[in-house]
Amino acid sequence: MKWSDYDAVLFDLDGVITPTAEVHMRAWDQMFNAFLQQRGGQQPYTDDDYFEHVDGKPRYEGVRDFLASRDIELPEGGPDDDPDAETVGGLGNRKNVVFEQILERDGVEAYPGSVRLVERLEAAGTPMAIVSSSRNAPAVLRAAGMIEHFGIIVDGNVAADRQLAGKPAPDTFLFAAQQLETEAARAVVVEDAVSGVAAGRAGRFGLVIGVDRGVGAQRLTDNGADVVVDDLDELL
């Protein structure tokens, strides 16, 4: 991998820098299965549901897409809804409560291979950004001791404030590239989610790297990854 061919690297967070994708998966599992049990007549929520409908998407969009897959209709509500509300906003906030509880209890450590790559790029003076659908990105980076490496963080809060479409639209990645004063064709996207690599391809980025943390190398390739690795230390 010749990193000097590119001007900037845009990293997703959960599943790329930190194993918080696993925390998100657990939180979605707990929230959705408790919700489905209350309704009755529904099959349990599974990891396949996560990868198909939720992974990499903004929180409320993930709720909306999963509910649609089960033909469940709820009021939209909004981001200020109480977590107990039976709305799209309420379910999204309910999931976030569970996520924060797990993160506070168990903590998080960055992937060693990701730390090594970030430190290598930083030493080379390569501009980097985090581009995450999560609204918890700064808290996760602080918990993992990685926030000082990233001057630009485009998370779910920034996307909402700037009215940027979430992944698989390329808008958040394009905004991050703009903040780093580079063009998409000169930047690398690093993603573990199908929606994320699709966003990289849609934005015509110079290179889209898929990190296979469980979704499958072929699916990442089919949706836009130019290169797929199991861990970022393969790119050192």
Secondary structure as the mmCIF struct_conf table of DSSP 4:
data_model
#
loop_
_struct_conf.conf_type_id
_struct_conf.id
_struct_conf.beg_label_comp_id
_struct_conf.beg_label_asym_id
_struct_conf.beg_label_seq_id
_struct_conf.end_label_comp_id
_struct_conf.end_label_asym_id
_struct_conf.end_label_seq_id
HELX_RH_3T_P HELX_RH_3T_P1 TRP A 3 ASP A 5
BEND BEND1 ASP A 7 ASP A 7
STRN STRN1 ALA A 8 PHE A 11
BEND BEND2 LEU A 13 LEU A 13
STRN STRN2 ASP A 14 ASP A 14
TURN_TY1_P TURN_TY1_P1 GLY A 15 ILE A 17
STRN STRN3 THR A 18 THR A 18
TURN_TY1_P TURN_TY1_P2 PRO A 19 PRO A 19
HELX_RH_AL_P HELX_RH_AL_P1 THR A 20 ARG A 39
BEND BEND3 GLY A 41 GLY A 41
HELX_LH_PP_P HELX_LH_PP_P1 GLN A 43 TYR A 45
HELX_RH_AL_P HELX_RH_AL_P2 ASP A 47 ASP A 49
HELX_RH_PI_P HELX_RH_PI_P1 TYR A 50 VAL A 54
TURN_TY1_P TURN_TY1_P3 ASP A 55 GLY A 56
BEND BEND4 LYS A 57 LYS A 57
HELX_RH_AL_P HELX_RH_AL_P3 ARG A 59 SER A 69
TURN_TY1_P TURN_TY1_P4 ARG A 70 ASP A 71
TURN_TY1_P TURN_TY1_P5 PRO A 79 ASP A 80
BEND BEND5 ASP A 81 ASP A 81
TURN_TY1_P TURN_TY1_P6 PRO A 83 ASP A 84
BEND BEND6 ALA A 85 THR A 87
HELX_RH_AL_P HELX_RH_AL_P4 VAL A 88 ASP A 106
HELX_RH_AL_P HELX_RH_AL_P5 PRO A 112 ALA A 123
TURN_TY1_P TURN_TY1_P7 ALA A 124 GLY A 125
STRN STRN4 MET A 128 VAL A 131
BEND BEND7 SER A 133 SER A 133
TURN_TY1_P TURN_TY1_P8 ARG A 135 ASN A 136
HELX_RH_AL_P HELX_RH_AL_P6 ALA A 137 ALA A 144
TURN_TY1_P TURN_TY1_P9 GLY A 145 GLY A 145
HELX_RH_3T_P HELX_RH_3T_P2 ILE A 147 HIS A 149
BEND BEND8 GLY A 151 GLY A 151
STRN STRN5 ILE A 152 VAL A 154
HELX_RH_AL_P HELX_RH_AL_P7 GLY A 156 ARG A 162
TURN_TY1_P TURN_TY1_P10 GLN A 163 GLN A 163
HELX_LH_PP_P HELX_LH_PP_P2 LEU A 164 GLY A 166
TURN_TY1_P TURN_TY1_P11 LYS A 167 PRO A 168
BEND BEND9 ALA A 169 PRO A 170
HELX_RH_AL_P HELX_RH_AL_P8 ASP A 171 GLN A 179
TURN_TY1_P TURN_TY1_P12 LEU A 180 GLU A 181
HELX_RH_3T_P HELX_RH_3T_P3 ALA A 184 ARG A 186
STRN STRN6 ALA A 187 GLU A 191
BEND BEND10 ASP A 192 ALA A 193
HELX_RH_AL_P HELX_RH_AL_P9 VAL A 194 ALA A 202
TURN_TY1_P TURN_TY1_P13 GLY A 203 ARG A 204
BEND BEND11 GLY A 206 GLY A 206
STRN STRN7 LEU A 207 VAL A 211
BEND BEND12 ARG A 213 VAL A 215
HELX_RH_AL_P HELX_RH_AL_P10 ALA A 217 ASP A 222
TURN_TY1_P TURN_TY1_P14 ASN A 223 GLY A 224
BEND BEND13 ASP A 226 ASP A 226
STRN STRN8 VAL A 227 VAL A 229
BEND BEND14 ASP A 230 ASP A 231
HELX_RH_3T_P HELX_RH_3T_P4 LEU A 232 LEU A 235
#
